[in-house]
């Protein structure tokens, strides 16, 4: 699940980079505009992956802290 979420976050970041630099929304261009059903589903899934990514950030931080306390 973490790998899928990371891939979706990278796709989302690349899309936002295109929007910021070139004012081009690749997801909207491929799947029928920002108001298209498929586009909205993709935006929602990428957003959920971002929320999952927040949990990954804290889980990795906690694991590193636990390992350093044990002397590993």
Backbone torsions as a table, in degrees:
resi	resn	phi	psi	omega
1	UNK	NA	-39.4	179.6
2	UNK	-61.3	-41.0	-178.6
3	UNK	-66.2	-43.0	178.6
4	UNK	-62.4	-43.8	179.3
5	UNK	-62.4	-41.2	179.7
6	UNK	-64.8	-42.2	177.6
7	UNK	-60.8	-45.0	179.5
8	UNK	-64.7	-36.6	177.6
9	UNK	-66.3	-37.9	177.4
10	UNK	-65.3	-44.1	177.4
11	UNK	-58.9	-45.0	178.7
12	UNK	-62.8	-41.3	179.5
13	UNK	-65.4	-41.8	177.9
14	UNK	-63.7	-40.5	178.2
15	UNK	-63.2	-43.9	178.4
16	UNK	-65.4	-34.3	175.2
17	UNK	-62.1	-42.4	176.5
18	UNK	-63.2	-40.4	178.7
19	UNK	-63.9	-44.5	-177.2
20	UNK	-68.9	-39.8	-175.2
21	UNK	-86.6	-45.7	-172.5
22	UNK	-112.5	-0.6	-174.9
23	UNK	54.3	42.8	-178.9
24	UNK	-127.4	118.3	179.1
25	UNK	-96.6	101.8	-175.7
26	UNK	-63.6	-41.4	179.9
27	UNK	-61.5	-45.4	179.1
28	UNK	-64.6	-38.6	-179.1
29	UNK	-66.3	-38.4	-177.8
30	UNK	-78.9	-40.3	-169.9
31	UNK	-109.9	21.5	167.9
32	UNK	92.3	41.0	175.2
33	UNK	84.2	164.2	-176.4
34	UNK	-68.6	-22.7	-178.6
35	UNK	-95.5	-1.2	178.0
36	UNK	-67.0	148.5	-176.6
37	UNK	-61.5	-45.8	-178.6
38	UNK	-64.5	-41.8	177.9
39	UNK	-60.1	-43.8	-179.7
40	UNK	-65.0	-36.8	176.8
41	UNK	-64.5	-44.1	-180.0
42	UNK	-63.8	-45.0	177.3
43	UNK	-58.9	-40.7	-179.9
44	UNK	-65.9	-44.5	-179.8
45	UNK	-64.6	-41.0	177.7
46	UNK	-65.5	-39.3	176.2
47	UNK	-62.7	-42.1	176.9
48	UNK	-64.6	-36.4	176.4
49	UNK	-63.5	-37.7	176.6
50	UNK	-63.5	-39.5	176.6
51	UNK	-65.0	-42.3	176.4
52	UNK	-60.9	-37.1	178.8
53	UNK	-62.0	-33.9	175.8
54	UNK	-61.6	-42.2	179.2
55	UNK	-67.0	-34.1	177.3
56	UNK	-63.5	-38.2	180.0
57	UNK	-60.1	-46.0	-178.9
58	UNK	-73.3	-35.0	178.4
59	UNK	-65.5	-43.3	179.9
60	UNK	-65.8	-38.9	178.7
61	UNK	-62.8	-44.6	-179.8
62	UNK	-65.8	-40.2	178.6
63	UNK	-62.0	-42.8	-179.5
64	UNK	-65.0	-39.8	179.4
65	UNK	-66.1	-39.2	178.8
66	UNK	-66.8	-42.4	-178.3
67	UNK	-66.0	-37.5	-178.6
68	UNK	-72.0	-31.3	177.8
69	UNK	-68.4	-32.2	179.8
70	UNK	-81.6	-11.0	-178.5
71	UNK	82.7	22.8	-179.6
72	UNK	-89.6	NA	NA
